Amino acid sequence: MGVKAVPQKGLEEVIAASTRLSDVDGKQGRLWYVGYDIHDLAADSTFEEVTYLLHNLRLPTEPELDELAERLVSEREVSPFLEGLMPTLAEQTSPMSMLRTGISAASAYDPDGWDNGPEANERKAVRLIAKTPTLIAMYHRMRTGEVIVPPHPKLPHAANFLYMLSGEEPEQLDAAALDTTLILYADHTMNASTFTARVIASTLSDMFSAITGAIAALKGPLHGGANEEAMKMLEEVGDPANAERYIKEKLGRRERIMGFGHRVYKTEDPRATHLRRLSQEMGKRKGDTRWFDISAEIERVVGQEKGLHPNVDFFAASVYRYLNIPTDLMTPVFALARMVGWTAHVREQYADNRLIRPESEYVGPRDQVYVPIDRRG
Ligand SMILES: CC(C)(COP(=O)(O)OP(=O)(O)OC[C@H]1O[C@@H](n2cnc3c(N)ncnc32)[C@H](O)[C@@H]1OP(=O)(O)O)[C@@H](O)C(=O)NCCC(=O)NCCS
């Protein structure tokens, strides 16, 4: 057997799968979905259109987009089983734990059951994308003792989520801002949660299991949990004038600044460009520039001290604050957008599957002599 190279810790630069879904150029700070530049999609597309793109590998015609949008609307309601589970989840679990358990439990009532064929999986993907916002909003309203708001039959995905969360139809510009963030979060090559989903799918386990695993991976603060941590930091800083001291002290304790740095991007994350702009615009529009101003000052100091750029999660925090999304729902919102990418990757994995089963480098002792327990001292 030939000598095998040991990959970098954290599998850095290891290519784990082939995909037609998204591509990044970390040096240039570029991101494409199915070959379309993220800047064009963020400027001109909608979340529903990007959903169609990632699941069909082409842009839809108008009737095709309308049909998908209608299917998403018709699949928004969750089963009475999940509604029955929700009071316990709302009382006992954090939002991401609720989502992990809720999506896992949703498999029990999926009309396609254990059918793992391509058509059934396309339908399961639509249901997962459609129902995730409902679960999150239902959980939030239950834990705050408010009446549950059923999905709106007319509103698009982003606007409907804000509606179910607050009970009021959102302003058009707010819905559009959320829609843009969902586009930016929809997919991102072989990130930890997508890789997790593909590993599970590669065993030919079902889509709900793969997505449950992906949510578990997203939950961690080094991945999706970073937007919530970034928001907590903005709150702790409280005022732009405190940012420099706060960041220097944190770095002095060798702590990480959440929302900065990236495994792949060594320059500006192209998603951060849009989120920074949205944060600034929303601050002005709402007459409260504090969250943007603190963010901009933190960005300046982290750049000066460490040369690190903000990633997608940093300015997402202030944008979601301007949309009145509670801090602990920011990672679930990431999940509701990434549901599109995860389900598309799972379908791609099934379509050309081989079990993902890497090897490890053994670094422990060898040739040990077994001593029976009564003779161990
Ligand atoms: C995303 C992340 C895990 C990628 O990290 P990675 O490729 O594994 O890089 P490493 O953890 O090896 O870090 C490399 C160096 O940069 C530093 N660094 C990276 N991100 C940093 C951050 N956010 N704050 C402070 N220092 C950071 C590390 O301390 C390390 O420095 P050292 O060599 O002096 O110890 C990392 O940048 C991070 O922890 N960021 C904060 C969490 C976050 O925002 N996650 C969301 C990602 S989209």
The ligand as a Gaussian input file, in Angstrom:
#p B3LYP/6-31G(d) Opt

LIG

0 1
 C      -14.737000      30.541000      10.733000
 C      -13.480000      30.018000      11.428000
 C      -13.847000      28.812000      12.313000
 C      -12.517000      29.561000      10.344000
 O      -11.363000      29.311000      10.960000
 P      -10.158000      28.383000      10.436000
 O      -10.034000      28.362000       8.981000
 O      -10.284000      27.063000      11.117000
 O       -8.985000      29.245000      10.998000
 P       -8.268000      29.003000      12.354000
 O       -9.250000      28.702000      13.428000
 O       -7.212000      27.994000      12.075000
 O       -7.636000      30.436000      12.617000
 C       -6.474000      30.934000      11.974000
 C       -5.937000      32.111000      12.780000
 O       -6.821000      33.217000      12.666000
 C       -7.340000      33.560000      13.950000
 N       -8.750000      33.809000      13.817000
 C       -9.592000      33.275000      12.907000
 N      -10.818000      33.753000      13.091000
 C      -10.745000      34.597000      14.132000
 C      -11.690000      35.382000      14.792000
 N      -12.969000      35.401000      14.411000
 N      -11.296000      36.142000      15.817000
 C      -10.016000      36.155000      16.224000
 N       -9.063000      35.414000      15.626000
 C       -9.430000      34.645000      14.597000
 C       -7.108000      32.335000      14.827000
 O       -7.019000      32.661000      16.185000
 C       -5.827000      31.821000      14.261000
 O       -4.764000      32.614000      14.759000
 P       -3.440000      31.941000      15.357000
 O       -2.852000      31.189000      14.178000
 O       -2.666000      33.094000      15.833000
 O       -3.935000      31.010000      16.435000
 C      -12.840000      31.129000      12.293000
 O      -12.488000      32.240000      11.477000
 C      -13.724000      31.560000      13.448000
 O      -13.703000      30.926000      14.503000
 N      -14.523000      32.648000      13.247000
 C      -15.462000      33.052000      14.267000
 C      -16.735000      32.228000      14.151000
 C      -17.536000      32.605000      12.938000
 O      -17.738000      33.764000      12.633000
 N      -18.037000      31.581000      12.252000
 C      -18.885000      31.748000      11.084000
 C      -18.165000      31.329000       9.836000
 S      -19.101000      31.731000       8.397000

